[in-house]
């Protein structure tokens, strides 16, 4: 897969590891995604569970669970991200971090992992056959009854925040621009991120022989309330998290989340 254009684009975008390293810990608003995702991972973990994270980035999730004593395999495409992660591995962690691609998990046997995390690769896959391959591989290496958690970026919140709130829409709307004339995402490799609608995610998932456990709005409408959330006291933030977690599976709200999680069972 070394000749894929998106591979070189991603290596350039994540060239020093900092973009991914800071994303989930930057502030209270960004941390909502981590809090929500770990809540759902924790729901399915048992003593002795083996975890695979495909597209580990700089390892915030893999290191978190390895630090809790779980056996973790972590696969990452971008060398800069992988280097950051490896620098944080402690001697007592049962973790194996390697460079690799979500489209080829041939280094892992069928039915190996209790939980497989795919929390980034579908952000950057633009071809249907590659989307399908990443899903098929994640499912293949997961044990029967195991869980596959797949993350996606949705489009409409990006329109409201990056587009109108930050006023980027006016220079990026039109033919061959990031937003088409009918307000659809122009998903091309050069723009790095594949943004979807909730229905598109459901249609993709429905192609595979897995049980759809639930969909989760991992950050909800947090980006619309960025300043409010970041200025909350710890007590106020704890209350907001409780509210968010109480509504994050409501399908009437999921479509306006920035990121969502599909929780699947093999």
FIKEPA-193849 format. One record per residue (C-alpha): x negated, y negated, z negated; residue number from 1. Coordinates in nm, 2 decimals, always signed. Example, Ala and Ser with C-alpha at 12.3 -4.5 7.8 and 13.67 -1.06 7.14 Angstrom:
% residues 2
+--------+--------+--------+------+
!   east !  north !     up ! resi !
+--------+--------+--------+------+
!  -1.23 !  +0.45 !  -0.78 !    1 !
!  -1.37 !  +0.11 !  -0.71 !    2 !
+--------+--------+--------+------+
% end
This chain:
% residues 266
+--------+--------+--------+------+
!   east !  north !     up ! resi !
+--------+--------+--------+------+
!  +0.00 !  +0.00 !  +0.00 !    1 !
!  -0.31 !  -0.23 !  +0.00 !    2 !
!  -0.21 !  -0.40 !  +0.32 !    3 !
!  +0.13 !  -0.53 !  +0.19 !    4 !
!  +0.14 !  -0.91 !  +0.22 !    5 !
!  +0.33 !  -0.94 !  -0.11 !    6 !
!  +0.04 !  -0.77 !  -0.29 !    7 !
!  -0.21 !  -1.04 !  -0.19 !    8 !
!  +0.05 !  -1.31 !  -0.27 !    9 !
!  +0.11 !  -1.18 !  -0.62 !   10 !
!  -0.26 !  -1.14 !  -0.69 !   11 !
!  -0.30 !  -1.51 !  -0.60 !   12 !
!  +0.00 !  -1.62 !  -0.80 !   13 !
!  -0.11 !  -1.43 !  -1.11 !   14 !
!  -0.48 !  -1.50 !  -1.05 !   15 !
!  -0.57 !  -1.58 !  -1.41 !   16 !
!  -0.30 !  -1.39 !  -1.60 !   17 !
!  -0.18 !  -1.71 !  -1.77 !   18 !
!  +0.16 !  -1.74 !  -1.59 !   19 !
!  +0.27 !  -1.40 !  -1.71 !   20 !
!  +0.09 !  -1.41 !  -2.05 !   21 !
!  +0.29 !  -1.71 !  -2.17 !   22 !
!  +0.63 !  -1.66 !  -2.01 !   23 !
!  +0.80 !  -1.48 !  -2.30 !   24 !
!  +0.64 !  -1.66 !  -2.59 !   25 !
!  +0.63 !  -2.01 !  -2.46 !   26 !
!  +0.91 !  -2.14 !  -2.68 !   27 !
!  +1.24 !  -2.03 !  -2.85 !   28 !
!  +1.44 !  -2.04 !  -2.52 !   29 !
!  +1.20 !  -1.81 !  -2.33 !   30 !
!  +1.17 !  -1.57 !  -2.63 !   31 !
!  +1.54 !  -1.48 !  -2.60 !   32 !
!  +1.46 !  -1.24 !  -2.32 !   33 !
!  +1.20 !  -1.06 !  -2.52 !   34 !
!  +1.43 !  -1.03 !  -2.83 !   35 !
!  +1.72 !  -0.90 !  -2.62 !   36 !
!  +1.51 !  -0.65 !  -2.41 !   37 !
!  +1.34 !  -0.50 !  -2.72 !   38 !
!  +1.68 !  -0.47 !  -2.89 !   39 !
!  +1.80 !  -0.24 !  -2.61 !   40 !
!  +1.47 !  -0.05 !  -2.58 !   41 !
!  +1.49 !  +0.01 !  -2.96 !   42 !
!  +1.84 !  +0.15 !  -2.92 !   43 !
!  +1.71 !  +0.45 !  -2.72 !   44 !
!  +1.38 !  +0.52 !  -2.88 !   45 !
!  +1.32 !  +0.82 !  -3.11 !   46 !
!  +1.03 !  +0.94 !  -3.30 !   47 !
!  +0.78 !  +1.08 !  -3.05 !   48 !
!  +0.93 !  +0.91 !  -2.75 !   49 !
!  +0.69 !  +0.86 !  -2.46 !   50 !
!  +0.72 !  +0.53 !  -2.27 !   51 !
!  +0.62 !  +0.43 !  -1.92 !   52 !
!  +0.61 !  +0.06 !  -1.83 !   53 !
!  +0.59 !  +0.00 !  -1.45 !   54 !
!  +0.47 !  -0.35 !  -1.38 !   55 !
!  +0.35 !  -0.42 !  -1.73 !   56 !
!  +0.22 !  -0.77 !  -1.66 !   57 !
!  -0.01 !  -0.87 !  -1.94 !   58 !
!  +0.14 !  -0.60 !  -2.16 !   59 !
!  +0.37 !  -0.78 !  -2.40 !   60 !
!  +0.61 !  -0.49 !  -2.42 !   61 !
!  +0.36 !  -0.21 !  -2.38 !   62 !
!  +0.14 !  -0.35 !  -2.65 !   63 !
!  +0.44 !  -0.41 !  -2.88 !   64 !
!  +0.55 !  -0.05 !  -2.86 !   65 !
!  +0.19 !  +0.10 !  -2.87 !   66 !
!  +0.14 !  -0.11 !  -3.19 !   67 !
!  +0.44 !  +0.06 !  -3.34 !   68 !
!  +0.28 !  +0.40 !  -3.27 !   69 !
!  +0.45 !  +0.51 !  -2.95 !   70 !
!  +0.26 !  +0.68 !  -2.67 !   71 !
!  +0.27 !  +0.43 !  -2.38 !   72 !
!  +0.15 !  +0.45 !  -2.02 !   73 !
!  +0.13 !  +0.11 !  -1.86 !   74 !
!  +0.09 !  +0.05 !  -1.48 !   75 !
!  +0.01 !  -0.30 !  -1.33 !   76 !
!  -0.06 !  -0.41 !  -0.98 !   77 !
!  -0.24 !  -0.74 !  -1.05 !   78 !
!  -0.59 !  -0.69 !  -1.18 !   79 !
!  -0.60 !  -1.02 !  -1.37 !   80 !
!  -0.29 !  -0.93 !  -1.57 !   81 !
!  -0.43 !  -0.58 !  -1.64 !   82 !
!  -0.76 !  -0.73 !  -1.76 !   83 !
!  -0.57 !  -0.95 !  -2.01 !   84 !
!  -0.37 !  -0.65 !  -2.14 !   85 !
!  -0.68 !  -0.43 !  -2.18 !   86 !
!  -0.85 !  -0.70 !  -2.38 !   87 !
!  -0.57 !  -0.66 !  -2.64 !   88 !
!  -0.57 !  -0.29 !  -2.68 !   89 !
!  -0.66 !  -0.18 !  -3.03 !   90 !
!  -0.85 !  +0.14 !  -3.11 !   91 !
!  -0.56 !  +0.30 !  -3.29 !   92 !
!  -0.31 !  +0.25 !  -3.00 !   93 !
!  -0.20 !  +0.55 !  -2.79 !   94 !
!  -0.19 !  +0.36 !  -2.47 !   95 !
!  -0.33 !  +0.42 !  -2.12 !   96 !
!  -0.34 !  +0.12 !  -1.89 !   97 !
!  -0.41 !  +0.16 !  -1.52 !   98 !
!  -0.38 !  -0.03 !  -1.20 !   99 !
!  -0.11 !  +0.09 !  -0.96 !  100 !
!  +0.20 !  +0.02 !  -0.76 !  101 !
!  +0.56 !  +0.07 !  -0.85 !  102 !
!  +0.61 !  +0.23 !  -0.51 !  103 !
!  +0.38 !  +0.52 !  -0.59 !  104 !
!  +0.39 !  +0.69 !  -0.93 !  105 !
!  +0.24 !  +1.01 !  -0.80 !  106 !
!  -0.01 !  +1.01 !  -1.09 !  107 !
!  +0.29 !  +1.11 !  -1.31 !  108 !
!  +0.47 !  +1.44 !  -1.29 !  109 !
!  +0.85 !  +1.47 !  -1.27 !  110 !
!  +1.05 !  +1.44 !  -1.59 !  111 !
!  +0.76 !  +1.31 !  -1.80 !  112 !
!  +0.89 !  +1.00 !  -1.99 !  113 !
!  +1.17 !  +0.94 !  -2.24 !  114 !
!  +1.20 !  +0.57 !  -2.14 !  115 !
!  +1.08 !  +0.41 !  -1.82 !  116 !
!  +1.07 !  +0.03 !  -1.81 !  117 !
!  +1.07 !  -0.15 !  -1.48 !  118 !
!  +1.08 !  -0.51 !  -1.60 !  119 !
!  +0.91 !  -0.69 !  -1.32 !  120 !
!  +0.86 !  -0.50 !  -0.99 !  121 !
!  +1.22 !  -0.57 !  -0.86 !  122 !
!  +1.15 !  -0.94 !  -0.89 !  123 !
!  +0.89 !  -0.90 !  -0.61 !  124 !
!  +1.03 !  -0.64 !  -0.37 !  125 !
!  +1.21 !  -0.77 !  -0.06 !  126 !
!  +1.25 !  -0.47 !  +0.16 !  127 !
!  +1.54 !  -0.23 !  +0.10 !  128 !
!  +1.32 !  +0.08 !  +0.15 !  129 !
!  +1.07 !  -0.05 !  -0.11 !  130 !
!  +1.35 !  -0.13 !  -0.36 !  131 !
!  +1.48 !  +0.22 !  -0.31 !  132 !
!  +1.13 !  +0.37 !  -0.35 !  133 !
!  +1.06 !  +0.19 !  -0.67 !  134 !
!  +1.40 !  +0.30 !  -0.82 !  135 !
!  +1.35 !  +0.66 !  -0.70 !  136 !
!  +1.00 !  +0.68 !  -0.85 !  137 !
!  +1.11 !  +0.54 !  -1.18 !  138 !
!  +1.40 !  +0.79 !  -1.20 !  139 !
!  +1.18 !  +1.08 !  -1.09 !  140 !
!  +0.93 !  +1.05 !  -1.37 !  141 !
!  +1.20 !  +1.00 !  -1.64 !  142 !
!  +1.32 !  +1.31 !  -1.83 !  143 !
!  +1.68 !  +1.42 !  -1.79 !  144 !
!  +1.89 !  +1.23 !  -2.04 !  145 !
!  +1.61 !  +0.96 !  -2.05 !  146 !
!  +1.67 !  +0.59 !  -2.00 !  147 !
!  +1.55 !  +0.37 !  -1.72 !  148 !
!  +1.57 !  -0.01 !  -1.79 !  149 !
!  +1.54 !  -0.22 !  -1.47 !  150 !
!  +1.52 !  -0.60 !  -1.48 !  151 !
!  +1.64 !  -0.84 !  -1.21 !  152 !
!  +1.64 !  -1.22 !  -1.15 !  153 !
!  +1.98 !  -1.37 !  -1.07 !  154 !
!  +2.02 !  -1.67 !  -0.84 !  155 !
!  +2.29 !  -1.91 !  -0.97 !  156 !
!  +2.12 !  -2.01 !  -1.29 !  157 !
!  +1.81 !  -2.09 !  -1.09 !  158 !
!  +2.03 !  -2.32 !  -0.87 !  159 !
!  +2.16 !  -2.50 !  -1.18 !  160 !
!  +1.83 !  -2.54 !  -1.35 !  161 !
!  +1.54 !  -2.55 !  -1.10 !  162 !
!  +1.78 !  -2.68 !  -0.84 !  163 !
!  +2.00 !  -2.95 !  -0.99 !  164 !
!  +1.86 !  -2.99 !  -1.35 !  165 !
!  +1.51 !  -3.03 !  -1.22 !  166 !
!  +1.62 !  -3.19 !  -0.89 !  167 !
!  +1.43 !  -2.95 !  -0.67 !  168 !
!  +1.73 !  -2.87 !  -0.45 !  169 !
!  +1.71 !  -3.19 !  -0.25 !  170 !
!  +1.37 !  -3.11 !  -0.10 !  171 !
!  +1.44 !  -2.73 !  -0.07 !  172 !
!  +1.78 !  -2.71 !  +0.09 !  173 !
!  +1.83 !  -2.64 !  +0.46 !  174 !
!  +1.71 !  -2.43 !  +0.75 !  175 !
!  +1.40 !  -2.23 !  +0.66 !  176 !
!  +1.40 !  -2.38 !  +0.30 !  177 !
!  +1.42 !  -2.19 !  -0.03 !  178 !
!  +1.80 !  -2.25 !  -0.04 !  179 !
!  +2.01 !  -2.20 !  +0.27 !  180 !
!  +2.28 !  -2.43 !  +0.41 !  181 !
!  +2.54 !  -2.21 !  +0.25 !  182 !
!  +2.36 !  -2.21 !  -0.09 !  183 !
!  +2.21 !  -1.87 !  -0.07 !  184 !
!  +1.86 !  -1.77 !  -0.18 !  185 !
!  +1.61 !  -1.75 !  +0.11 !  186 !
!  +1.44 !  -1.44 !  -0.02 !  187 !
!  +1.10 !  -1.41 !  +0.15 !  188 !
!  +0.77 !  -1.28 !  +0.03 !  189 !
!  +0.60 !  -1.61 !  +0.05 !  190 !
!  +0.84 !  -1.75 !  -0.21 !  191 !
!  +0.74 !  -1.47 !  -0.45 !  192 !
!  +1.07 !  -1.41 !  -0.63 !  193 !
!  +1.36 !  -1.21 !  -0.50 !  194 !
!  +1.68 !  -1.37 !  -0.65 !  195 !
!  +2.00 !  -1.18 !  -0.64 !  196 !
!  +2.37 !  -1.19 !  -0.72 !  197 !
!  +2.51 !  -0.95 !  -0.99 !  198 !
!  +2.72 !  -0.76 !  -0.73 !  199 !
!  +2.40 !  -0.70 !  -0.53 !  200 !
!  +2.24 !  -0.55 !  -0.84 !  201 !
!  +2.54 !  -0.32 !  -0.90 !  202 !
!  +2.54 !  -0.21 !  -0.53 !  203 !
!  +2.17 !  -0.12 !  -0.55 !  204 !
!  +2.21 !  +0.08 !  -0.87 !  205 !
!  +2.52 !  +0.26 !  -0.73 !  206 !
!  +2.30 !  +0.43 !  -0.47 !  207 !
!  +2.12 !  +0.65 !  -0.72 !  208 !
!  +2.23 !  +0.96 !  -0.91 !  209 !
!  +2.21 !  +0.80 !  -1.25 !  210 !
!  +2.46 !  +0.70 !  -1.52 !  211 !
!  +2.51 !  +0.32 !  -1.56 !  212 !
!  +2.50 !  +0.28 !  -1.93 !  213 !
!  +2.54 !  -0.10 !  -1.93 !  214 !
!  +2.42 !  -0.43 !  -1.79 !  215 !
!  +2.27 !  -0.69 !  -2.02 !  216 !
!  +2.22 !  -1.07 !  -1.98 !  217 !
!  +1.87 !  -1.08 !  -2.13 !  218 !
!  +1.85 !  -1.46 !  -2.15 !  219 !
!  +2.21 !  -1.57 !  -2.08 !  220 !
!  +2.26 !  -1.94 !  -2.01 !  221 !
!  +1.96 !  -2.03 !  -2.23 !  222 !
!  +1.78 !  -2.23 !  -1.96 !  223 !
!  +2.08 !  -2.46 !  -1.93 !  224 !
!  +2.04 !  -2.53 !  -2.30 !  225 !
!  +1.66 !  -2.53 !  -2.31 !  226 !
!  +1.62 !  -2.85 !  -2.51 !  227 !
!  +1.90 !  -2.77 !  -2.76 !  228 !
!  +1.76 !  -2.42 !  -2.82 !  229 !
!  +1.40 !  -2.53 !  -2.86 !  230 !
!  +1.49 !  -2.80 !  -3.11 !  231 !
!  +1.69 !  -2.55 !  -3.33 !  232 !
!  +1.58 !  -2.48 !  -3.68 !  233 !
!  +1.49 !  -2.12 !  -3.74 !  234 !
!  +1.82 !  -2.07 !  -3.92 !  235 !
!  +2.01 !  -2.22 !  -3.62 !  236 !
!  +1.81 !  -2.01 !  -3.37 !  237 !
!  +1.89 !  -1.69 !  -3.57 !  238 !
!  +2.26 !  -1.78 !  -3.54 !  239 !
!  +2.23 !  -1.85 !  -3.17 !  240 !
!  +2.06 !  -1.51 !  -3.11 !  241 !
!  +2.34 !  -1.34 !  -3.30 !  242 !
!  +2.59 !  -1.51 !  -3.07 !  243 !
!  +2.39 !  -1.43 !  -2.76 !  244 !
!  +2.36 !  -1.06 !  -2.85 !  245 !
!  +2.74 !  -1.04 !  -2.92 !  246 !
!  +2.82 !  -1.15 !  -2.56 !  247 !
!  +2.52 !  -1.03 !  -2.35 !  248 !
!  +2.71 !  -0.73 !  -2.21 !  249 !
!  +3.02 !  -0.93 !  -2.11 !  250 !
!  +3.04 !  -0.90 !  -1.73 !  251 !
!  +3.23 !  -1.22 !  -1.69 !  252 !
!  +2.92 !  -1.40 !  -1.82 !  253 !
!  +2.64 !  -1.19 !  -1.69 !  254 !
!  +2.64 !  -1.35 !  -1.34 !  255 !
!  +2.51 !  -1.68 !  -1.48 !  256 !
!  +2.22 !  -1.53 !  -1.67 !  257 !
!  +1.87 !  -1.60 !  -1.55 !  258 !
!  +1.76 !  -1.24 !  -1.59 !  259 !
!  +1.96 !  -0.92 !  -1.64 !  260 !
!  +1.88 !  -0.56 !  -1.73 !  261 !
!  +2.04 !  -0.25 !  -1.59 !  262 !
!  +2.03 !  +0.03 !  -1.85 !  263 !
!  +2.05 !  +0.36 !  -1.67 !  264 !
!  +2.05 !  +0.72 !  -1.78 !  265 !
!  +1.91 !  +1.01 !  -1.57 !  266 !
+--------+--------+--------+------+
% end
